[in-house]
């Protein structure tokens, strides 16, 4: 089981495609000490995420991996409770709120990247990760971390990485122990903020969640707000870092695409952009979609069967854990032309390879559990790339491929070194 877990970490895409060729869309496998069913392909994904007979649950599926660290986050709730929490939380992700967030995001991104020091071996992944932590704190919490930045950043990293610990016990010095310690630090941080946020009238996420209610007056408890803030801040920070740097890596490898986007940005002509500007940048959107196809920031989504059921006629007994392989499905040659190549034009209007099946491209999941922050995540990633294209040119060595590690998804373990050049007033 441990060997299979390491294979998934280092060779996940080839492993999934091999199993799909040998066994089809549904097959038994194992990961980190669990016997699981691997789900690959758009038809099988559709059955699981639409979950029409309520046979699959998120909470017990994710609990084994991240439950102790992201307890009762929105992704770990199910059925009626999940719908109620999502109804309340949705008030923080309306179009109007996204417009308000975008003002602070663009200003913070512009301010943050202006401090970057151009040169060779600039660690782009690390820089974007820190930038997004600061942005998430400012926009979601309405505060700057200041001296706490390093401690909070470390706590988030430890909680994300802990779910892949092979030694799953609270042993001092181990990954599981560091994750629990990180969770405790984050709980303390958000609980200290609660009294002020309960009376706040500002538009940061935490204040909005404190005020939000269902039409019949049901709101979040203090525990709910702490749990949701820890989860959402992690998701907004970690997954958008992966997407932004995947976009940047491929634009560094393909300078012709970088220049196409830079021309689009210059022709658009705005020094700052908001949420409504994104629909006017179609090439940037194609690159965003292609980055999510190649490397969805949550490449495997977890479920557990809560009753005997089947997937495409394959029997799945109650208690079975499922790994739904978005990352493998996004690379199946049966559906995508040259699936391992960077080709944003596959999303151009005259091609739209993703429209062959509604669940062929599903980086945000689907059904009632479709990511609540998908538009916010797109806003962050596209704004980062917009300002990068306006202010910098970057490249990577011709033969460079980053060594990938697994957290919420695959990310460069070496910090993604690029040669970064600041642009003049061209």
SULNORSUL-V497409 format. One record per residue. N is the residue number from 1. RES is the residue in one small letter. PHI is phi in degrees with one decimal (NA if undefined). Layout:
BEGIN
N:RES:PHI  N:RES:PHI
END
This chain:
BEGIN
1:x:NA  2:x:-64.1  3:x:-59.6  4:x:-64.3  5:x:-61.3  6:x:-68.0  7:x:-63.8  8:x:-61.8  9:x:-63.6  10:x:-101.9  11:x:-144.6  12:x:-62.0  13:x:-68.8  14:x:-62.7  15:x:-61.6  16:x:-65.9  17:x:-66.0  18:x:-62.8  19:x:-67.3  20:x:-64.4  21:x:-65.6  22:x:-82.0  23:x:-122.1  24:x:88.7  25:x:-74.8  26:x:-132.6  27:x:-150.0  28:x:-81.2  29:x:-153.1  30:x:-147.7  31:x:-155.3  32:x:48.3  33:x:85.2  34:x:-118.4  35:x:-92.0  36:x:-137.3  37:x:-106.7  38:x:-90.9  39:x:-113.9  40:x:-133.2  41:x:100.1  42:x:-64.2  43:x:-65.0  44:x:-69.3  45:x:-61.1  46:x:-59.7  47:x:-60.4  48:x:-71.8  49:x:-74.9  50:x:-73.4  51:x:48.5  52:x:-66.6  53:x:-101.9  54:x:52.9  55:x:-90.7  56:x:-120.3  57:x:-122.1  58:x:-74.2  59:x:-50.7  60:x:-67.2  61:x:-69.2  62:x:-85.1  63:x:-53.8  64:x:-61.0  65:x:-94.3  66:x:-128.6  67:x:-52.6  68:x:-63.6  69:x:-103.6  70:x:-128.3  71:x:-52.0  72:x:58.2  73:x:-65.2  74:x:-57.9  75:x:-72.2  76:x:-99.3  77:x:-99.2  78:x:-139.3  79:x:55.9  80:x:-64.0  81:x:-62.7  82:x:-61.5  83:x:-62.6  84:x:-65.9  85:x:-64.7  86:x:-66.6  87:x:-60.9  88:x:-69.3  89:x:-65.9  90:x:-58.9  91:x:-63.4  92:x:-87.7  93:x:-129.3  94:x:-70.5  95:x:-59.2  96:x:-63.6  97:x:-66.7  98:x:-63.4  99:x:-61.6  100:x:-68.0  101:x:-59.5  102:x:-62.2  103:x:-62.8  104:x:-69.0  105:x:-63.6  106:x:-62.1  107:x:-63.1  108:x:-67.7  109:x:-65.9  110:x:-59.8  111:x:-65.8  112:x:-68.4  113:x:-72.9  114:x:-64.9  115:x:-87.1  116:x:-66.3  117:x:-101.4  118:x:-61.8  119:x:147.4  120:x:-74.2  121:x:59.6  122:x:-76.0  123:x:-80.2  124:x:-67.8  125:x:-59.8  126:x:-62.9  127:x:-67.8  128:x:-67.6  129:x:-60.0  130:x:-67.4  131:x:-58.5  132:x:-72.4  133:x:-62.5  134:x:-63.5  135:x:-66.4  136:x:-63.1  137:x:-66.4  138:x:-68.2  139:x:-82.0  140:x:-87.1  141:x:-107.1  142:x:72.8  143:x:-150.5  144:x:-104.5  145:x:-72.2  146:x:58.7  147:x:-65.9  148:x:-80.9  149:x:-53.4  150:x:-63.4  151:x:-66.3  152:x:-68.1  153:x:-59.2  154:x:-63.0  155:x:-63.7  156:x:-63.5  157:x:-59.1  158:x:-63.9  159:x:-70.2  160:x:-68.9  161:x:-70.1  162:x:-58.5  163:x:-62.8  164:x:-101.0  165:x:-65.9  166:x:-76.5  167:x:-87.6  168:x:-99.6  169:x:-146.7  170:x:-81.0  171:x:-99.8  172:x:-50.9  173:x:92.2  174:x:-85.3  175:x:-62.5  176:x:-63.1  177:x:-63.3  178:x:-64.4  179:x:-64.5  180:x:-65.5  181:x:-65.0  182:x:-63.0  183:x:-60.2  184:x:-62.7  185:x:-64.2  186:x:-66.6  187:x:-59.2  188:x:-61.0  189:x:-60.2  190:x:-73.0  191:x:-65.6  192:x:-65.4  193:x:-83.0  194:x:-56.7  195:x:-56.5  196:x:-69.7  197:x:-71.0  198:x:-63.7  199:x:-109.4  200:x:-77.3  201:x:-115.3  202:x:-80.1  203:x:-103.6  204:x:-69.6  205:x:-56.4  206:x:-63.0  207:x:-66.0  208:x:-63.1  209:x:-65.5  210:x:-66.4  211:x:-92.0  212:x:-67.3  213:x:-144.5  214:x:-73.5  215:x:-56.7  216:x:-97.2  217:x:86.7  218:x:-89.5  219:x:-121.5  220:x:-87.3  221:x:-76.9  222:x:-58.7  223:x:-61.2  224:x:-57.7  225:x:-64.6  226:x:-60.4  227:x:-61.7  228:x:-70.0  229:x:-65.3  230:x:-61.4  231:x:-69.4  232:x:-67.7  233:x:-63.9  234:x:-61.4  235:x:-63.3  236:x:-65.7  237:x:-82.3  238:x:-75.6  239:x:-68.9  240:x:-71.2  241:x:-59.8  242:x:-61.8  243:x:-65.9  244:x:-61.4  245:x:-78.6  246:x:-64.1  247:x:-58.5  248:x:-64.9  249:x:-59.2  250:x:-71.0  251:x:-71.2  252:x:-70.8  253:x:-78.4  254:x:-125.2  255:x:-59.8  256:x:-65.4  257:x:-73.9  258:x:-60.1  259:x:-71.3  260:x:-60.3  261:x:-69.1  262:x:-63.5  263:x:-63.9  264:x:-61.5  265:x:-63.8  266:x:-65.5  267:x:-66.3  268:x:-67.8  269:x:86.6  270:x:-92.5  271:x:-81.0  272:x:-134.3  273:x:-125.4  274:x:-122.3  275:x:-58.4  276:x:-73.0  277:x:-76.0  278:x:-63.1  279:x:-68.9  280:x:-98.0  281:x:-126.0  282:x:-66.2  283:x:-69.1  284:x:-60.5  285:x:-65.2  286:x:-62.9  287:x:-65.5  288:x:-57.3  289:x:-65.3  290:x:-67.2  291:x:-62.0  292:x:-69.1  293:x:-69.6  294:x:-65.3  295:x:-143.9  296:x:-58.5  297:x:-65.9  298:x:-120.4  299:x:-76.5  300:x:-124.8  301:x:-110.9  302:x:-105.6  303:x:-142.7  304:x:-135.0  305:x:-72.6  306:x:-99.2  307:x:-157.9  308:x:-59.4  309:x:-156.6  310:x:-146.5  311:x:-125.2  312:x:51.5  313:x:85.7  314:x:-92.0  315:x:-66.3  316:x:-129.7  317:x:-75.3  318:x:-55.4  319:x:91.3  320:x:-77.4  321:x:-85.9  322:x:-118.4  323:x:-115.8  324:x:-92.8  325:x:-92.6  326:x:-65.1  327:x:-63.8  328:x:-72.8  329:x:-62.0  330:x:-69.3  331:x:-124.0  332:x:-78.0  333:x:-66.8  334:x:-65.7  335:x:-121.3  336:x:-116.7  337:x:-76.3  338:x:42.7  339:x:-64.3  340:x:-91.1  341:x:-95.2  342:x:-78.3  343:x:-146.4  344:x:-59.1  345:x:-70.0  346:x:-65.4  347:x:-100.2  348:x:-68.0  349:x:-54.2  350:x:-80.3  351:x:-118.4  352:x:41.0  353:x:-59.5  354:x:-67.8  355:x:-84.5  356:x:-64.5  357:x:-159.4  358:x:-63.6  359:x:-118.0  360:x:-75.1  361:x:-117.8  362:x:-143.1  363:x:-66.9  364:x:-104.7  365:x:74.5  366:x:-172.7  367:x:66.8  368:x:-67.2  369:x:-96.0  370:x:-56.3  371:x:-52.2  372:x:-69.8  373:x:-102.0  374:x:-61.9  375:x:-74.6  376:x:-65.4  377:x:-61.1  378:x:-63.0  379:x:-60.6  380:x:-62.4  381:x:-63.3  382:x:-70.5  383:x:-66.4  384:x:-59.2  385:x:-67.2  386:x:-58.2  387:x:-73.8  388:x:-61.9  389:x:-65.9  390:x:-71.8  391:x:-113.9  392:x:-139.4  393:x:-122.7  394:x:-142.9  395:x:-150.2  396:x:-126.8  397:x:-59.3  398:x:-55.7  399:x:-97.9  400:x:-82.6  401:x:-135.3  402:x:-67.9  403:x:-70.0  404:x:-94.9  405:x:-121.1  406:x:-110.6  407:x:-122.9  408:x:-66.6  409:x:-155.5  410:x:-74.1  411:x:-143.4  412:x:-70.1  413:x:-79.6  414:x:-105.4  415:x:84.7  416:x:58.0  417:x:-69.9  418:x:-129.5  419:x:-91.7  420:x:-109.0  421:x:-125.9  422:x:-78.1  423:x:-85.0  424:x:-86.5  425:x:-85.0  426:x:-74.9
END
